[in-house]
């Protein structure tokens, strides 16, 4: 049985052939998936700074390695951006 999520939201991007997905809901928190595998998660309800990542994961692949970071903030809705090695590749611009 799949758990019910409250106000789920999702952002996706592709980098160097890797599928990157961020999923957030009020009751299950935020999770970072790389190639379908959950690599980082948090249950924090608030992001105190737009300039500090909420989630991060270092991808070590055969021919490349890179750092994925997720930044977020919420006013009336949750905004998130996906950043690889300092460059935004997906999500919201802020």
N, C-alpha and C positions, 0 to 999 in steps of 0.2 A: 504494500500500500504506500503510495507516494504522499509525503507530507505536504500539507497545505501551506502556501506561501502568501504573506500579506504584502501587497504592492511590489511584486517582483519587477526588476528592471535589468536589462542586459546590454552589454557593449561588446563588440567583436572587432578583431583586426587580424591581419596576417603579416608575418614578418619572416623573411628567409625561409619560406615554405612551412612555417609553424603556425598553427591556428591558435590564436590567443582569445580567451573569452573571460569576461568579468560578469559575475551575476550577483545581484544584491536584492535582499528583501528585508523588511522590517523585523521579521521573526527568525530568520536564518542567517543573517549577517551577510558579509561580502566574501566572495570566493574568486580566486584567480585560477583559471584552467589553461594549461598549455597542452595542445594536442589531445584534448579530452580528459586529461588527468588533473585533478585538483592539486595544485602545488603550494597554495598559500590561502589562509582564511583568517577572518577576524569577526568577532561578535560585537566589536565596539559600536556603540550607537551614534557617536559623534566623531567628526574629523575636525580637530582643533586648528589645523593649519592647511591651507591650500598648497603650501610649498614643501610639505613633508609627506612622503609616500605612506599610504595606509597598508599596502601590500607590496612585496617585492619577491622576485625569484630570479636566480641566475641560471640561464639555460646553457648547458654544456653539451653541444652537439659535436658530431664527428668533424665537420668542416667549419664550424663557427661557434662562437659563444657570445652571449649578450645578456644584459640585465634588463628585466621587465619590471617596471614600477607602476603602481596604480595610485593616482592622486584623486581625492574626492572632496566634495563639500555638499551641504544641503541647506537650502533656504526653504522653498515650498516644495521642492522635489530634489532628489539626489542627482548630482552631476558627477561624472567620473571621466578621467582621461587615462589612456594607456600610453605609457612612455617607454621607449626602448633606447638605452644608451643616451638618454637626455633629449631625445626627439619624440614629439607626440606622433603616434601612428594611428590612433583611434580614440573614440569617445568624444566627450564634449571639450570645446575650446574654452579655457579660462586661465 
